[in-house]
Amino acid sequence: DKQHKDALKLFKEQMAGPANARKALIPAEPYDVTPLSMTAVEMDFLKSFVTYEAGVCKVLHVHPEAIGALGATFENKEWAIIDKWGGPVKSRSYEKRAVMNHKFGPVFGTVDPRSAAVGGVYLDVDMSDTPDARAAQLKRREQAPKIWAIGKPFNELNEEMNLGFEPTEGGDIAYVPANMLPGGTPSVEEGRSARTSNRDNVSDLHYRAVDRKRQGWERGVTEKVKGLFAAEGTAVAAAVKAGKTSESATNAVVNSKRSAWETVFLA
């Protein structure tokens, strides 16, 4: 028992605690040393799994990134899944569609959807909600505003690019920026007198001045309206506190502030 206590004490003094942190641990008894790192054979064995995964993906026409292999990130994994649906999955599905329409043709009269007449019978696959189809539609919707901005009516654009929106009122009208002019157009039209040009400049300055006054009036009235709302709210709260809780009583309090509102807006 004493030897056990002495051994524990010696261990605490020489090996345990923060003071002995990171010191080498050299046991007195003979022990077998086991290496913690992997051997070259073990590392080659683990590496073979990566090669095996890549080989299986190649046979199945799948990018390794699509299953999270080869250090896949979110972006290239998303791209790999989209490419898979847009490539091998789509082509294999269309191949199966062609085979089934060919086999069922003598019995049901099925034909190739690409050459089917109106009312023809055929088997088809729905690829409208696959990752590839969603990515393609998102890309078309990102391109649509650029085409619309150069004068393409929205309803025509929606139908041609298959954007998936309902036709909108006024969507048959083309819109272009007002500052777009044909190349070589002079700033002042030929035959236009300098007097007319000066009158336009004066009108422009006048409307700019009016607009500045309007902005100043809006900034000034904002603070006044805040004060009116606060005073009105205080008056209504006082009426309710005094027991005047009916709708007519509160309306009377609100209407009593009408003259103050008229003064602000008619000033």
Number of C-alpha atoms within 10 A of each C-alpha: 6 7 8 9 10 11 12 12 13 12 12 12 12 12 17 14 10 7 10 13 9 8 10 8 9 8 7 6 5 7 7 5 6 6 7 6 8 9 10 8 9 11 11 11 11 10 11 12 11 14 12 11 14 18 14 14 17 12 8 10 13 21 21 21 21 21 14 14 15 14 9 15 13 11 9 15 19 15 17 20 19 19 19 18 17 18 14 14 17 17 12 11 15 14 11 15 18 18 14 17 20 17 14 14 15 10 8 11 13 19 21 19 15 7 8 12 10 6 6 12 16 20 16 15 10 7 15 10 10 15 18 21 15 14 16 14 18 13 12 15 16 11 12 17 13 11 13 18 14 13 13 20 18 24 21 16 17 21 13 9 14 12 16 10 10 9 13 10 9 10 15 14 12 15 14 12 9 6 5 8 10 6 6 6 9 9 7 10 9 8 6 9 10 10 9 10 13 11 11 12 11 12 12 12 12 12 11 12 12 12 12 12 12 12 12 11 12 11 11 12 15 10 10 14 15 11 12 16 13 11 14 18 14 12 17 19 15 14 17 14 10 9 9 15 13 10 8 10 15 18 11 12 18 15 13 13 15 12 9 12 16 10 9 13 11 6 7
